[in-house]
Amino acid sequence: MKRLFALALAAALLLSGCGKDGPIIAETTSPSPTASGADFSQAQGEMFSARDLRAEFDESAAVRITLEGSTARASSNSVKISGSRVQITQEATYLISGTLDDGMLIVDAPDSAKVHLVFRDAHITSTTCAALYILQADKVVLTLAPGSDNSLRSTGGFQALDGNNIDAALFSKEDLSINGSGSLAVSSYEGHGIVCKDDLVVAGGQLQIEAASHAMDANDSIRFASAQLSATAGKDGLHCENSDDASLGFVYIQSGSLALQAEGDGISAGSYLHIAGGEFEITSGGGSENGQKQASDNWGGFMGGGHGGGPGGRPGSRPEETGTSEESSTSMKGLKAAELRVDSGSFTLNCADDALHSNGSMTVNGGDYQIATGDDALHAEQTLTVNGGDIQISTSYEGLEALNVSVCGGNIRLAATDDGLNAAGGTDSSGFTGGRDGMFGGRGPGGSGNSKGSILISGGTLYIEASGDGIDANGYIEITGGYTTVAGPTQGDTATLDYDTQATISGGTFIGTGASGMAQTFSSSSQGVISVSAGSQAAGTPITLTDEAGNVIISYAPELAFQVVILSTPDMVSGQRYSIAVGAQSGEFEAE
């Protein structure tokens, strides 16, 4: 028994030996978070005006419009009726009810007019264009009256009426707000559900949208609160983008619920996406089982459709990268933006591509997450910061990936077919090449890699079950707090820790198991570290660490088979001796 652990101790010295001579060191200054152009400080009062939220109206003063099949009648001459075409021309409150079988409601008022539409069991169908077309006004508020059921349907194509490219069942060139407590069903067989060329506010109501393209599309912003949305989209669920002004094209969600099934992205913002709260159930691209597919089979098809699924691929193989152009492939992410911040909310995300994706930086301050994805669960091109939240990742290619990953708090439990945490940037291809950074203590002088990535763990609870590396940094790893557990595999070119320059621990608890072939341990520490080779051990084999007084410091049973053990806690002191029992085997070791 002692002989076996004497051999294990020799292996342990190999594992930690580079720390004595000093690994090849790069710049060790912790990177500052990437500066964000997003104005996340905007308050609710700035996002929602009193007019956006006001659903009350004076029924006695309202202009009544009654839809009667193939025509309509109105109580004011501010409404022009020509057959089944109903046109509103002046500022007022309009109470609309009845059914228009094949026609249009058009708002064409002075550009200073504030028009209030109230739907009370109003149903409008158009076979040739938008059911509701807002051509001109300063602002239009659509209120869904209490207890009412309403619908807007475009069942055919979109014939041109003027110089505008009308392509939605509800198409607005002006600011549009939807509020109230009634329901609105929107169907668009060949286009978008709701399009707004300015700011789109949804501040109430129950909306159901079925659209061949985007369910909701806006140029300047989408602002959502206190509403319920259920949508099926052939492209994105919510899409907001402004190619002329980088400060616009943002999505802000204050509260409410969104159930989105999208062939493309669940929510896509060209600028920033800020979620302050709400309930989200999002399936994108058919779900995580379609992660190997390069593009959607039914791009633009009404109500989506089934996917055949791509080749299974080997564990750890990265899905084909997806783009955003219609000519090449479809982006199928859950939440996507140039900058992304989540403060709170409840999220169930089942995505073919990344569940949360930022082209710049991402900050997660809280929320409850259930994530299954065919690619990365949380991915940022620059900086990914997790300050809080309960994040449960059942399926992913990589759990958390960014050039700089910082875990400051929260409870994270993840399963990954490749790396658990990866600091590599968006072009990392370690899933194909193995991405090994050198054996026993870091990449040597002949190695390659940009070495600019970082993984910082300062708080929270983190459990990683990875088929690739547990924590992989093309740069350095720094642990100063928290409770981190890594269960890695024993096969392939994998390691519990994998880094280019250095890995340090000065606080927190680290428990790591995995393969021995490419093993690395911490290069330096200000608390005790023990790294041992334990032979081939089955999953569930107990590991117990005790001090010289017999006090149990760590007791743990890995859920995967393992060959090496790396342990460090604030209770361990460098230079002191500790006993480790692995199953029926035991031995004494001096902490580095």
FIVEXFI-424671 format. One line per 10 residues: number of its first residue (from 1); their letters; for each residue x, y, z of C-alpha. Coordinates in steps of 0.25 Angstrom, whole numbers, plus 2048, in hexadecimal, padded with zeros to 3 digits. Example, Ala and Ser with C-alpha at 12.3 -4.5 7.8 and 13.67 -1.06 7.14 Angstrom:
// FIVEXFI-424671
1	AS	831/7EE/81F ~ 837/7FC/81D .
***
This chain:
// FIVEXFI-424671
1	MKRLFALALA	800/800/800 ~ 80B/80A/804 ~ 813/806/7F7 ~ 807/809/7EE ~ 806/817/7F5 ~ 815/819/7F4 ~ 813/818/7E5 ~ 807/821/7E6 ~ 810/82B/7ED ~ 81A/82B/7E2 .
11	AALLLSGCGK	80F/82E/7D8 ~ 80A/839/7E1 ~ 818/840/7E1 ~ 818/83F/7D2 ~ 80A/846/7D2 ~ 80F/851/7DB ~ 81D/852/7D7 ~ 81C/85D/7CD ~ 817/866/7D8 ~ 825/865/7DF .
21	DGPIIAETTS	82D/869/7D3 ~ 822/873/7CF ~ 81A/872/7C3 ~ 81B/87A/7B7 ~ 813/887/7BC ~ 80B/890/7B4 ~ 805/89D/7B8 ~ 7FD/89A/7C5 ~ 7F5/8A7/7C7 ~ 7E7/8A3/7C8 .
31	PSPTASGADF	7DF/8A9/7BC ~ 7D5/8B4/7BD ~ 7C7/8B1/7B8 ~ 7C6/8B5/7AA ~ 7BF/8C2/7A9 ~ 7B1/8C1/7A4 ~ 7AA/8CB/79B ~ 79D/8C7/7A1 ~ 796/8D1/7AA ~ 791/8C6/7B5 .
41	SQAQGEMFSA	78E/8D2/7BF ~ 781/8D6/7B8 ~ 776/8D6/7C2 ~ 768/8D0/7C0 ~ 762/8DE/7BF ~ 76B/8E1/7B3 ~ 768/8D4/7AC ~ 759/8D5/7AE ~ 751/8E2/7AE ~ 744/8E5/7B4 .
51	RDLRAEFDES	73D/8E4/7A7 ~ 743/8D6/7A4 ~ 73D/8D1/7B1 ~ 730/8D8/7B1 ~ 725/8CE/7AD ~ 719/8D6/7B2 ~ 710/8DE/7A9 ~ 703/8E6/7A9 ~ 6F9/8DD/7A1 ~ 6EF/8E8/7A0 .
61	AAVRITLEGS	6F9/8F1/798 ~ 6FF/8E6/790 ~ 6FC/8E5/781 ~ 6F5/8D8/77E ~ 6F9/8CF/772 ~ 6F1/8C3/770 ~ 6F6/8B9/766 ~ 6EB/8B2/75E ~ 6F1/8A7/756 ~ 6F4/8AD/748 .
71	TARASSNSVK	6F3/8BC/74D ~ 6F2/8C4/75A ~ 6EB/8D0/760 ~ 6F0/8DB/769 ~ 6EB/8E6/772 ~ 6F4/8F1/76C ~ 6F8/8F6/75F ~ 707/8F5/764 ~ 705/8E7/75F ~ 705/8E5/750 .
81	ISGSRVQITQ	6FF/8D8/74B ~ 700/8D2/73D ~ 6FB/8C4/73C ~ 703/8BC/746 ~ 70E/8C6/748 ~ 70C/8CE/754 ~ 715/8DB/756 ~ 718/8E3/762 ~ 71C/8F1/75F ~ 71C/8F9/76C .
91	EATYLISGTL	720/8F9/77B ~ 716/8F2/783 ~ 712/8E6/78B ~ 70C/8DB/782 ~ 704/8D0/788 ~ 704/8C4/77E ~ 6FC/8B8/77E ~ 6F6/8AE/774 ~ 6FC/8A6/769 ~ 702/8AA/75C .
101	DDGMLIVDAP	703/89E/753 ~ 70D/8A3/748 ~ 711/8B1/74A ~ 71B/8BB/752 ~ 71B/8C5/75D ~ 724/8D0/759 ~ 729/8DB/762 ~ 72D/8E7/759 ~ 72C/8F4/762 ~ 735/900/764 .
111	DSAKVHLVFR	743/8FD/769 ~ 740/905/776 ~ 734/8FC/779 ~ 733/8F3/784 ~ 729/8E8/781 ~ 723/8DE/78B ~ 71D/8D2/785 ~ 714/8C9/78F ~ 711/8BB/78A ~ 705/8B5/790 .
121	DAHITSTTCA	703/8A7/789 ~ 708/8AD/77C ~ 70C/8A3/771 ~ 713/8A7/764 ~ 718/89E/759 ~ 71F/8A2/74C ~ 722/899/741 ~ 72B/8A3/739 ~ 732/8AC/744 ~ 733/8B0/752 .
131	ALYILQADKV	727/8AF/75B ~ 72B/8BB/762 ~ 734/8C5/75B ~ 739/8D2/763 ~ 73E/8DB/758 ~ 73F/8E8/760 ~ 73D/8EE/76D ~ 746/8F3/779 ~ 742/8E7/781 ~ 738/8DC/781 .
141	VLTLAPGSDN	733/8D4/78E ~ 72C/8C8/78C ~ 724/8C4/798 ~ 71E/8B6/799 ~ 711/8B8/7A1 ~ 70F/8AF/7AE ~ 708/8A2/7AB ~ 709/8A4/79C ~ 70F/89A/791 ~ 715/8A0/785 .
151	SLRSTGGFQA	71C/89C/778 ~ 724/8A1/76D ~ 727/898/761 ~ 72E/899/754 ~ 72C/88C/74D ~ 732/88F/73F ~ 73D/897/73A ~ 740/8A6/73B ~ 73C/8AF/72F ~ 742/8BD/72F .
161	LDGNNIDAAL	739/8C8/733 ~ 744/8D3/732 ~ 753/8D4/733 ~ 754/8CC/740 ~ 758/8BE/741 ~ 74C/8B9/749 ~ 74F/8AB/74D ~ 747/8A8/75A ~ 739/8A6/75F ~ 73B/8B2/768 .
171	FSKEDLSING	744/8BC/761 ~ 748/8C9/768 ~ 751/8D4/762 ~ 74F/8DC/76F ~ 751/8DA/77E ~ 747/8CF/783 ~ 743/8CB/791 ~ 73A/8BF/794 ~ 734/8BE/7A2 ~ 727/8BA/7A9 .
181	SGSLAVSSYE	722/8AC/7AF ~ 71B/8A6/7A3 ~ 721/89C/799 ~ 726/89E/78B ~ 729/893/781 ~ 732/897/775 ~ 734/88D/769 ~ 73D/890/75D ~ 73F/885/753 ~ 749/88B/74A .
191	GHGIVCKDDL	750/896/753 ~ 752/89C/760 ~ 748/89C/76C ~ 74A/8AA/771 ~ 754/8B4/76B ~ 757/8C2/770 ~ 761/8CC/769 ~ 763/8D4/776 ~ 761/8D0/785 ~ 758/8C4/788 .
201	VVAGGQLQIE	752/8C3/796 ~ 74A/8B7/79B ~ 745/8BB/7A9 ~ 739/8B2/7AB ~ 730/8A8/7A5 ~ 731/899/7A1 ~ 737/898/793 ~ 738/88C/78A ~ 740/88D/77E ~ 742/883/772 .
211	AASHAMDAND	74B/888/767 ~ 753/883/75C ~ 75E/88D/75F ~ 761/895/76C ~ 756/895/776 ~ 759/8A3/77A ~ 763/8AC/772 ~ 767/8BA/776 ~ 771/8C4/771 ~ 774/8CD/77D .
221	SIRFASAQLS	770/8C5/78A ~ 767/8BA/78F ~ 762/8BD/79E ~ 75A/8B2/7A5 ~ 753/8B2/7B2 ~ 747/8AC/7B9 ~ 743/8A4/7AD ~ 742/896/7A9 ~ 747/892/79B ~ 746/884/794 .
231	ATAGKDGLHC	74D/884/787 ~ 751/87A/77C ~ 75A/880/772 ~ 761/87B/765 ~ 76C/885/768 ~ 76E/88C/775 ~ 765/88D/781 ~ 769/89C/784 ~ 772/8A3/77A ~ 777/8B1/77C .
241	ENSDDASLGF	782/8B8/773 ~ 785/8C6/76E ~ 790/8C6/764 ~ 791/8D5/764 ~ 792/8D8/773 ~ 79B/8CF/77C ~ 794/8D5/789 ~ 786/8CF/784 ~ 782/8C1/780 ~ 781/8BD/78F .
251	VYIQSGSLAL	777/8B4/797 ~ 773/8B7/7A5 ~ 76A/8AD/7AD ~ 765/8B2/7BA ~ 75B/8A7/7BE ~ 751/89E/7B8 ~ 752/890/7B1 ~ 757/88C/7A4 ~ 755/87E/79E ~ 75D/87E/791 .
261	QAEGDGISAG	75F/873/786 ~ 768/878/77C ~ 76F/872/770 ~ 779/87D/771 ~ 77D/884/77E ~ 773/885/78A ~ 777/894/78D ~ 781/89C/784 ~ 786/8AA/786 ~ 78F/8B1/77D .
271	SYLHIAGGEF	793/8BA/789 ~ 791/8B6/797 ~ 787/8AC/79E ~ 784/8B0/7AC ~ 77B/8A6/7B4 ~ 777/8AB/7C2 ~ 76D/8A0/7C5 ~ 762/897/7BF ~ 75F/889/7BB ~ 765/883/7AE .
281	EITSGGGSEN	763/876/7A7 ~ 76B/876/79A ~ 76E/86B/790 ~ 777/86F/785 ~ 77A/868/778 ~ 772/85C/77D ~ 77A/85A/78A ~ 787/855/78F ~ 786/848/787 ~ 788/84F/77A .
291	GQKQASDNWG	795/855/77E ~ 79C/84E/774 ~ 794/854/769 ~ 79A/860/761 ~ 78D/867/75E ~ 77E/865/75F ~ 777/85D/755 ~ 76A/865/755 ~ 771/873/754 ~ 765/87C/752 .
301	GFMGGGHGGG	75A/871/753 ~ 74D/874/75A ~ 74D/86F/768 ~ 75B/868/767 ~ 75B/859/765 ~ 763/84D/769 ~ 772/84C/768 ~ 779/83F/763 ~ 784/841/76C ~ 793/841/768 .
311	PGGRPGSRPE	79D/837/769 ~ 7A0/832/777 ~ 7AE/836/778 ~ 7B8/832/782 ~ 7B7/837/790 ~ 7BF/844/791 ~ 7BD/847/782 ~ 7B9/856/780 ~ 7AC/858/778 ~ 7AD/85F/76B .
321	ETGTSEESST	7AE/86E/76D ~ 7A1/875/769 ~ 7A0/883/763 ~ 796/88D/762 ~ 794/88F/753 ~ 788/889/74C ~ 791/884/740 ~ 79A/87B/749 ~ 794/877/756 ~ 78B/87A/762 .
331	SMKGLKAAEL	78F/87F/76F ~ 787/876/779 ~ 78B/87C/787 ~ 782/87E/793 ~ 786/88C/797 ~ 78F/894/78E ~ 795/8A2/78E ~ 7A1/8AB/78C ~ 7A1/8AD/79B ~ 798/8A5/7A5 .
341	RVDSGSFTLN	794/8A7/7B3 ~ 78B/89F/7BC ~ 787/8A3/7CA ~ 77C/89A/7CD ~ 771/890/7C7 ~ 76E/882/7C5 ~ 773/87B/7B8 ~ 771/86E/7B2 ~ 77A/86E/7A5 ~ 77B/863/79B .
351	CADDALHSNG	783/867/790 ~ 78A/861/784 ~ 795/86C/785 ~ 79A/874/791 ~ 790/876/79C ~ 795/884/7A0 ~ 79E/88B/796 ~ 7A5/899/795 ~ 7AE/89E/78A ~ 7B4/8A7/795 .
361	SMTVNGGDYQ	7B2/8A5/7A4 ~ 7A8/89E/7AC ~ 7A4/8A0/7BB ~ 79B/897/7C3 ~ 797/89D/7D0 ~ 78C/893/7D4 ~ 781/88A/7CF ~ 77D/87B/7CE ~ 782/874/7C2 ~ 77F/866/7BC .
371	IATGDDALHA	787/865/7B0 ~ 789/85A/7A5 ~ 791/85E/799 ~ 798/858/78D ~ 7A3/862/78E ~ 7A8/86B/79A ~ 79F/86E/7A5 ~ 7A4/87C/7A8 ~ 7AE/882/79D ~ 7B4/890/79C .
381	EQTLTVNGGD	7BE/894/792 ~ 7C5/89D/79D ~ 7C1/89D/7AC ~ 7B7/894/7B3 ~ 7B4/897/7C1 ~ 7AB/88F/7CA ~ 7A8/896/7D7 ~ 79C/88E/7DB ~ 791/885/7D7 ~ 78D/876/7D7 .
391	IQISTSYEGL	792/870/7CA ~ 78F/862/7C7 ~ 795/85D/7BA ~ 791/84F/7B6 ~ 797/84F/7A8 ~ 7A2/857/7A1 ~ 7AE/857/798 ~ 7B5/860/7A2 ~ 7AF/866/7AE ~ 7B4/874/7B0 .
401	EALNVSVCGG	7BD/87A/7A5 ~ 7C3/887/7A2 ~ 7D1/88E/7A1 ~ 7D0/892/7AF ~ 7C7/88A/7B9 ~ 7C4/88F/7C7 ~ 7BC/887/7D1 ~ 7B9/890/7DD ~ 7AD/889/7E3 ~ 7A1/881/7E0 .
411	NIRLAATDDG	79E/872/7E0 ~ 7A2/86B/7D2 ~ 7A1/85D/7CF ~ 7A5/859/7C1 ~ 7A7/84D/7B8 ~ 7B0/84F/7AB ~ 7B4/846/7A0 ~ 7C1/84E/79F ~ 7C6/858/7A9 ~ 7BE/85D/7B5 .
421	LNAAGGTDSS	7C5/86B/7B6 ~ 7CC/86F/7AA ~ 7D4/87C/7A8 ~ 7D7/87C/799 ~ 7CF/886/792 ~ 7C4/884/787 ~ 7CE/87D/77D ~ 7D3/872/786 ~ 7D3/865/77F ~ 7D8/85C/78B .
431	GFTGGRDGMF	7CD/853/789 ~ 7D3/84F/77B ~ 7E2/84F/77F ~ 7E2/84B/78D ~ 7E8/858/791 ~ 7F2/853/79A ~ 7FB/85D/7A1 ~ 807/854/7A5 ~ 809/849/7AF ~ 80C/84A/7BE .
441	GGRGPGGSGN	80C/859/7C1 ~ 809/862/7B5 ~ 80C/865/7A7 ~ 81B/864/7A4 ~ 823/86E/79C ~ 81F/867/78F ~ 810/868/791 ~ 806/870/78A ~ 7FA/878/78E ~ 7F7/886/790 .
451	SKGSILISGG	7F8/885/7A0 ~ 7EF/891/7A2 ~ 7E3/88A/7A8 ~ 7E0/889/7B7 ~ 7D7/882/7C0 ~ 7D4/888/7CE ~ 7CC/882/7D9 ~ 7CA/88A/7E5 ~ 7BD/885/7EA ~ 7B1/87C/7E9 .
461	TLYIEASGDG	7AF/86D/7E8 ~ 7B3/867/7DB ~ 7B2/858/7D7 ~ 7B7/854/7C9 ~ 7B6/847/7C3 ~ 7BD/847/7B6 ~ 7C1/83D/7AB ~ 7CC/847/7A7 ~ 7D4/84F/7B0 ~ 7CE/854/7BD .
471	IDANGYIEIT	7D4/862/7BD ~ 7DC/866/7B0 ~ 7E2/873/7AF ~ 7EB/878/7A3 ~ 7F1/881/7AD ~ 7F0/880/7BC ~ 7E7/87B/7C7 ~ 7E5/882/7D4 ~ 7DD/87D/7E0 ~ 7DB/886/7EC .
481	GGYTTVAGPT	7CE/881/7F2 ~ 7C2/878/7F0 ~ 7C0/869/7F0 ~ 7C4/863/7E3 ~ 7C2/854/7DF ~ 7C7/84E/7D2 ~ 7C4/840/7CE ~ 7CB/83D/7C1 ~ 7CC/830/7B8 ~ 7D8/826/7B8 .
491	QGDTATLDYD	7D8/824/7A9 ~ 7DE/82D/79E ~ 7E7/839/79F ~ 7E0/840/7AA ~ 7E4/846/7B8 ~ 7DD/84B/7C4 ~ 7E5/858/7C3 ~ 7EB/85D/7B5 ~ 7F2/86A/7B4 ~ 7FD/871/7AC .
501	TQATISGGTF	804/87A/7B6 ~ 800/877/7C5 ~ 7F5/873/7CE ~ 7F5/879/7DC ~ 7EC/876/7E8 ~ 7EC/880/7F4 ~ 7DE/87D/7FA ~ 7D2/874/7F8 ~ 7D0/865/7F7 ~ 7D5/85D/7EB .
511	IGTGASGMAQ	7D2/84E/7E9 ~ 7D6/849/7DC ~ 7D7/83B/7D5 ~ 7D9/836/7C7 ~ 7E4/830/7BE ~ 7F2/82E/7C1 ~ 7F8/82F/7B3 ~ 7F8/83E/7B1 ~ 7F7/842/7BF ~ 7FA/850/7C5 .
521	TFSSSSQGVI	7F9/855/7D3 ~ 7FA/863/7D9 ~ 807/86A/7D6 ~ 807/872/7E2 ~ 7FE/874/7EF ~ 7FD/87B/7FC ~ 7F6/86F/802 ~ 7F8/861/802 ~ 7F7/858/7F6 ~ 7F8/849/7F4 .
531	SVSAGSQAAG	7F8/842/7E7 ~ 7F9/833/7E6 ~ 7F8/828/7DC ~ 7EF/81E/7E1 ~ 7EF/813/7D6 ~ 7E2/810/7CF ~ 7D6/812/7D8 ~ 7C7/810/7D5 ~ 7BD/81A/7D6 ~ 7B8/81C/7E4 .
541	TPITLTDEAG	7C5/818/7EB ~ 7C5/820/7F8 ~ 7D1/82A/7FA ~ 7D4/82F/808 ~ 7DE/839/80D ~ 7E2/83A/81B ~ 7EC/843/823 ~ 7F6/83D/82D ~ 7EC/83E/838 ~ 7E2/836/831 .
551	NVIISYAPEL	7D8/841/82D ~ 7D1/83E/820 ~ 7D4/84A/816 ~ 7CE/844/809 ~ 7C5/839/807 ~ 7C0/837/7F9 ~ 7BC/82C/7EF ~ 7BE/82F/7E0 ~ 7B3/82C/7D7 ~ 7BD/828/7CC .
561	AFQVVILSTP	7C8/81F/7CC ~ 7D6/825/7CE ~ 7E5/823/7CF ~ 7EA/830/7D6 ~ 7E5/838/7E2 ~ 7E8/847/7E4 ~ 7E3/84D/7F1 ~ 7E5/85B/7F8 ~ 7DD/862/803 ~ 7E0/86E/80C .
571	DMVSGQRYSI	7E1/864/817 ~ 7EE/85E/810 ~ 7FB/863/813 ~ 807/862/80A ~ 812/859/811 ~ 809/852/81A ~ 806/843/818 ~ 7F8/83D/815 ~ 7F2/830/813 ~ 7EA/82C/807 .
581	AVGAQSGEFE	7E1/820/805 ~ 7DC/81C/7F8 ~ 7D3/810/7F9 ~ 7DB/805/801 ~ 7E8/80C/7FE ~ 7EF/817/807 ~ 7FC/81E/809 ~ 802/82B/80F ~ 806/837/806 ~ 80C/845/809 .
591	AE	804/850/803 ~ 80B/859/7F9 .
***
